[in-house]
Amino acid sequence: MSVPDIVILCGGQGTRLRSVIKDVPKPMAAVAGRPFLEILLSWFQSFHIKRAVLGTGYLATSISDHFGARFGDMDVLYAVDPQPLGTGGAARAGAILCASEMVLICNGDTYLEFDLPAAVALCVATHDPVVVVTAVDDTERYGRIDIVGSSHASFRGRGVVGEGFISGGVYLLPRVLLTQNGRADPFSLEDFIFGFGLGERARAVVATGRFIDIGIPEDYARAQTMFGEGGGDARAIP
């Protein structure tokens, strides 16, 4: 398997978590006694990813001071946003620091267990962007994604109630699609992949493993149990 470099978007302020975390970026929120970002990096390290670019903004030095230039076997680089770039602009800034032909983009507040080799195989075969989707009981909060045919992904939008697929916050795409995109910042990565940028090209791979988005206090509390003692394999800290 061709192993991509990864860009983790860590620039959010986590305003919805302000009642339970203070003075740290959302990816640095403590989960089961360690920063959530450590859990993410440990999971992706299990795929032998060698380079992680952290797209930082709000309280950026609290992340770089903690991780430095290495995490286990991974080199860690930083794409610091002096001003908000949107998820698309931040992904592009991170992709510029990557060396792999494909780049994996994920949100710093979302954990999803999925089949990376399957996503890589689909991206290699089609040269299209791949979104890793997961099934939930109610898509209203996140935005629904429909799978058309064998793998085409279509974003129906937010506010759709009921069971369905949502983005797990993980995208794999040819690096050149981001680095040669001339759209002005800020812009949304989701809009770029599903709308004005790549239109009908988006593909989907379905994840069947655990999923958590710590963006609201209720799910942040649920993450404590998911990754706490007896909560299953969250990968060891290197």
C-alpha positions as semicolon CSV with decimal commas, in nm:
position;residue;x (nm);y (nm);z (nm)
1;M;0,000;0,000;0,000
2;S;0,119;0,349;-0,084
3;V;0,117;0,530;0,250
4;P;-0,001;0,893;0,237
5;D;0,115;1,178;0,453
6;I;-0,156;1,318;0,678
7;V;-0,283;1,669;0,747
8;I;-0,479;1,711;1,071
9;L;-0,689;2,026;1,096
10;C;-0,639;2,163;1,448
11;G;-0,726;2,530;1,412
12;G;-1,076;2,535;1,561
13;Q;-1,144;2,724;1,882
14;G;-1,394;2,474;2,020
15;T;-1,648;2,736;2,126
16;R;-1,914;2,471;2,191
17;L;-1,681;2,302;2,441
18;R;-1,598;2,618;2,635
19;S;-1,815;2,504;2,926
20;V;-1,595;2,197;2,982
21;I;-1,249;2,289;2,846
22;K;-1,063;2,616;2,879
23;D;-0,747;2,770;2,737
24;V;-0,660;2,483;2,501
25;P;-0,746;2,415;2,135
26;K;-1,018;2,154;2,093
27;P;-0,780;1,877;1,971
28;M;-0,579;1,921;2,294
29;A;-0,883;1,858;2,516
30;A;-0,801;1,586;2,768
31;V;-0,965;1,252;2,690
32;A;-0,899;0,965;2,931
33;G;-0,598;1,153;3,067
34;R;-0,426;1,256;2,744
35;P;-0,483;1,509;2,466
36;F;-0,731;1,387;2,208
37;L;-0,474;1,464;1,938
38;E;-0,244;1,201;2,085
39;I;-0,517;0,942;2,034
40;L;-0,552;1,047;1,672
41;L;-0,179;1,040;1,602
42;S;-0,144;0,699;1,766
43;W;-0,423;0,559;1,550
44;F;-0,275;0,691;1,226
45;Q;0,074;0,577;1,325
46;S;-0,061;0,220;1,322
47;F;-0,081;0,257;0,940
48;H;0,292;0,341;0,928
49;I;0,228;0,700;0,826
50;K;0,561;0,880;0,845
51;R;0,469;1,249;0,817
52;A;0,194;1,439;0,996
53;V;0,126;1,807;0,928
54;L;-0,076;1,978;1,199
55;G;-0,278;2,273;1,071
56;T;-0,287;2,502;1,374
57;G;-0,432;2,843;1,449
58;Y;-0,595;2,914;1,784
59;L;-0,333;2,875;2,063
60;A;-0,100;2,712;1,811
61;T;0,202;2,698;2,040
62;S;0,019;2,482;2,293
63;I;0,018;2,211;2,024
64;S;0,370;2,259;1,888
65;D;0,522;2,287;2,238
66;H;0,358;1,957;2,336
67;F;0,446;1,749;2,029
68;G;0,762;1,908;1,892
69;A;0,906;1,760;1,574
70;R;0,840;1,390;1,635
71;F;0,564;1,160;1,755
72;G;0,684;0,802;1,769
73;D;0,796;0,716;1,416
74;M;0,627;1,019;1,259
75;D;0,781;1,350;1,163
76;V;0,553;1,630;1,279
77;L;0,535;1,959;1,085
78;Y;0,315;2,263;1,141
79;A;0,114;2,477;0,903
80;V;0,022;2,775;1,120
81;D;-0,269;2,991;1,004
82;P;-0,196;3,356;1,092
83;Q;-0,558;3,422;0,997
84;P;-0,851;3,184;0,940
85;L;-0,816;3,000;0,608
86;G;-1,125;2,781;0,632
87;T;-1,089;2,403;0,629
88;G;-1,002;2,409;0,258
89;G;-0,733;2,673;0,290
90;A;-0,586;2,499;0,594
91;A;-0,586;2,164;0,412
92;R;-0,408;2,322;0,115
93;A;-0,146;2,486;0,340
94;G;-0,082;2,150;0,504
95;A;-0,070;1,962;0,172
96;I;0,205;2,193;0,048
97;L;0,425;2,054;0,329
98;C;0,350;1,693;0,235
99;A;0,568;1,479;0,012
100;S;0,333;1,194;-0,080
101;E;0,129;1,180;-0,402
102;M;-0,188;1,133;-0,200
103;V;-0,270;1,323;0,117
104;L;-0,500;1,218;0,399
105;I;-0,695;1,503;0,559
106;C;-0,877;1,465;0,889
107;N;-1,039;1,681;1,153
108;G;-0,855;1,719;1,480
109;D;-1,171;1,668;1,684
110;T;-1,292;1,347;1,516
111;Y;-1,181;0,985;1,559
112;L;-1,286;0,720;1,307
113;E;-1,167;0,364;1,264
114;F;-1,165;0,276;0,893
115;D;-0,991;0,072;0,625
116;L;-0,713;0,296;0,495
117;P;-0,588;0,043;0,236
118;A;-0,938;0,034;0,082
119;A;-0,947;0,414;0,062
120;V;-0,599;0,423;-0,094
121;A;-0,692;0,157;-0,349
122;L;-1,003;0,353;-0,456
123;C;-0,810;0,679;-0,482
124;V;-0,533;0,516;-0,687
125;A;-0,783;0,348;-0,920
126;T;-0,996;0,657;-0,985
127;H;-0,766;0,956;-0,914
128;D;-1,072;1,102;-0,740
129;P;-1,111;1,233;-0,385
130;V;-1,236;0,976;-0,134
131;V;-1,450;1,059;0,168
132;V;-1,469;0,805;0,450
133;V;-1,831;0,784;0,562
134;T;-1,995;0,626;0,863
135;A;-2,355;0,538;0,941
136;V;-2,538;0,721;1,221
137;D;-2,891;0,709;1,361
138;D;-2,962;1,072;1,271
139;T;-2,774;1,275;1,009
140;E;-2,937;1,610;1,097
141;R;-2,644;1,747;1,300
142;Y;-2,375;1,648;1,051
143;G;-2,514;1,655;0,697
144;R;-2,615;1,349;0,497
145;I;-2,406;1,181;0,228
146;D;-2,569;0,946;-0,021
147;I;-2,373;0,672;-0,198
148;V;-2,475;0,645;-0,562
149;G;-2,387;0,332;-0,753
150;S;-2,082;0,148;-0,627
151;S;-1,890;0,436;-0,471
152;H;-1,995;0,784;-0,587
153;A;-2,065;1,020;-0,296
154;S;-2,330;1,293;-0,310
155;F;-2,371;1,550;-0,032
156;R;-2,739;1,617;0,038
157;G;-2,677;1,882;0,301
158;R;-2,752;1,944;0,665
159;G;-3,087;1,923;0,834
160;V;-3,184;1,584;0,688
161;V;-3,338;1,379;0,970
162;G;-3,303;1,003;1,007
163;E;-3,054;0,723;0,955
164;G;-2,788;0,758;0,691
165;F;-2,425;0,818;0,611
166;I;-2,221;1,120;0,717
167;S;-1,863;1,224;0,660
168;G;-1,635;1,083;0,926
169;G;-1,411;1,387;0,888
170;V;-1,155;1,192;0,686
171;Y;-1,069;1,262;0,321
172;L;-0,805;1,113;0,090
173;L;-0,720;1,284;-0,236
174;P;-0,437;1,336;-0,483
175;R;-0,217;1,606;-0,334
176;V;-0,210;1,801;-0,660
177;L;-0,586;1,865;-0,642
178;L;-0,525;2,079;-0,335
179;T;-0,189;2,236;-0,412
180;Q;-0,292;2,348;-0,762
181;N;-0,633;2,473;-0,654
182;G;-0,623;2,850;-0,701
183;R;-0,935;2,936;-0,501
184;A;-0,887;3,229;-0,264
185;D;-0,889;3,167;0,112
186;P;-1,092;3,106;0,312
187;F;-1,287;2,819;0,163
188;S;-1,448;2,499;0,284
189;L;-1,287;2,162;0,211
190;E;-1,631;2,001;0,213
191;D;-1,761;2,249;-0,045
192;F;-1,450;2,199;-0,258
193;I;-1,488;1,821;-0,266
194;F;-1,865;1,802;-0,308
195;G;-1,943;2,125;-0,485
196;F;-1,761;2,400;-0,668
197;G;-1,425;2,228;-0,683
198;L;-1,458;1,865;-0,785
199;G;-1,831;1,826;-0,844
200;E;-1,929;1,470;-0,929
201;R;-1,586;1,317;-0,864
202;A;-1,621;1,241;-0,492
203;R;-1,608;0,872;-0,392
204;A;-1,705;0,703;-0,067
205;V;-1,557;0,428;0,148
206;V;-1,776;0,306;0,434
207;A;-1,617;0,278;0,778
208;T;-1,755;0,023;1,022
209;G;-1,535;0,097;1,324
210;R;-1,580;0,334;1,616
211;F;-1,661;0,700;1,553
212;I;-1,664;1,000;1,786
213;D;-1,677;1,373;1,727
214;I;-1,589;1,554;2,052
215;G;-1,732;1,886;1,932
216;I;-2,015;1,907;2,187
217;P;-2,003;1,844;2,565
218;E;-2,220;1,531;2,548
219;D;-1,994;1,358;2,298
220;Y;-1,681;1,484;2,473
221;A;-1,809;1,306;2,787
222;R;-1,881;0,994;2,581
223;A;-1,522;0,995;2,454
224;Q;-1,396;0,962;2,812
225;T;-1,568;0,623;2,833
226;M;-1,473;0,517;2,481
227;F;-1,101;0,567;2,542
228;G;-1,090;0,508;2,915
229;E;-0,983;0,193;3,094
230;G;-1,159;-0,102;2,935
231;G;-1,275;0,115;2,645
232;G;-1,101;-0,085;2,375
233;D;-0,793;-0,037;2,160
234;A;-0,711;0,331;2,117
235;R;-0,349;0,247;2,029
236;A;-0,062;0,299;2,268
237;I;0,118;0,627;2,305
238;P;0,467;0,587;2,157
